[in-house]
């Protein structure tokens, strides 16, 4: 374990010990208060007064202990936050080293060369496309148009026209007469 991770653990242990001390003091204060009452009933005012002074002193110690516990807790939080910051800084450092290594492998000149080669390849392909598009002769163009017409004709095959003359008047179709609905008779 690194010494940095031990620090918060030790501080937490100290805090816990102070809390235990606080509990002991609190229990002692209650007993001394009860004892002071008893002494007053027994007529021992001087001893009761002395015990109450001691109790007052312990209450002040209790307040100081609470303040110390707060300081320890704040310190633990600060240390833990600083540990997180250190991890972030270490991560940034590693990331920066990786970026520097990548920049060494890939220089600006290398990137410019690759972009130039890519543009040259695109231009070369465009020239090939133009040559292929312009390499058809007039005969090839006519053959292509002829084939296109043949395909179009195949798709447009129409049915033959009937040779019989069409009737001049279409006979009227008689409408369907409404038949009367049979009446429903109740069963008896």
N, C-alpha and C positions, 0 to 999 in steps of 0.2 A: 504494500500500500504506500502511496506517495504521502509525503508529509502534509501536503495540502489537503488531502481527504481526511487525514487524522484530526486536523484542527477543529472542524465543526463537530466531530464526534466527541472530542474532549470538552468542548464548550457545552455541548448538550448534557454531558455527564455532570459538569459543574452546576448547570442549571437545575438538574434533577436533585442534586445534593442540597442545593439552597432551598428547594421546595420542601424537601424532607425536614430541614432545619426549621422552616416556616411553620410546618404542621406541629412540630414538637413545641415551638414557642407558643403557638395558639392554644394548644392543650394545656400548657403550663399556666398561661394567663387565666384561663377559666378556673383552674384549681386554686390559684392564688387569690382570685376574687372571692371564691367560695370560702377559703380559709380566712380572709380578711373579715368577712361577715361573721364568721364563727368567733373570731377574736374580739370583735366589737360586742357580740352578745355576752361573751365571757368577761367583758369589762377591761380588756387589754388593748386600750386605744393606741398606745405607743407602738406596740408590735404590729397592729393593723396598719398604722400609718407607715411604718417602715416597709411592710409588705406591699402596700399600694405604690410606694416610690419605686420599689424594685419592679413592680408590674408596669409602671409607666415607662421605665427605662427599657424594658423588654418590648413594649409596644413601639418605641422609637427604633429599636433594632429590627423589628418586623417591617416597619416602613422602609428602612434602608435596604433590607433584604429584597423587598419587592422591587425597589429601584434597580438593584443589582441584577435581578432576574430579567427585568426589561432590557437592561443594557446588553446582557448576554444574548438574549433572543434577537435583538437588533443586529448584534455582531455576527451571529450565526447566519442570519438572512443575508447580510452584506457579503460574507465569505462565500456562501452558496451562489449568490448572483455573480460574484467575481469569477467563480469557477466556470459558470456558464459562459461568461464573456470570454474566458481563456479558451474554451472549446471552440467558440465561434471564430476567434482570432486564428486558432490553429487550423480550422477548416479553410479560412480565407487564405492563409499562407500556403496550404497544400494546393488549393485551387489556382493561386497565382503561379506557383511553380509549374503546374500542368499547362497553364496557358503559355508560359514562357517556352516550355519544351515544344509545344505545338507550333508556336511562332517560329522557332528555330527550324523546324522541319518544313514549314510552309511559309516561304518568304513572299514579299509583295511581288518580286520579280517572277517567282514561280507561278503565282496566281495570274499575273498579267500574261505570261507565256501560255498558260492553259486556256485563258479566255481568247487569246489571239488564235490559237490552234482550233478552238471550237468555231470561231467565226470563219476561219478559212475553210473548215470542213463543211459548214452550212453553205458558203458561197460555191464551193465545188459541187455540192449536191444540186444546188439551184441551176448551175450551168448544165449539169447532166440532164436534168428535167427539161430544160429548154431545148437541148439537142434532140431529145427523144420526141418531144412534142412537135418540133419542126421537121423531123426526118420523114414524115409521111408525104408521099408524092401525090399528084393530082389523081392518078389512077387509084391509089389506095383510098383516097377520100371518096371517089365515086363508088368503089366497091363497098365501102362502109355505109354509104347512103342507100345503096341498093339492098344490102342486107337488112338495114333498118326498115325499109319499106316492106320487105318480104315478111319480117316479123310482125309488122303492124297489120298486114293483110291477114295473116294467120289468126290474129286475135279478133279480127272483125268479120268473121264468117257469119253471114246473115242467112236466115232460112229462105228457101225458095219461095217466090211469089206464086200464089195459086193461079191456075190458068182458067178457072171457072169465073164467070162474071158474078159480081156481087149483087145480091138482091137490092131492088130499089127501095122497098119499104120493109121496115123491120116489123114483123107481126107483134101485136101487143100481147103481152102476157097477162092473162086474167088474174086478178088478185085472188088470193085464197080467202074463201068466204069464212066468216066467223061461224063456227058451229056452236049451237047452244050447249051450254054446259049442263050436264045432268044434275038434277037437283038431288041434294042429299036428304035422305029420309032418315029420321031418327029410328033407331032399333027399339023394338018394344020388348 
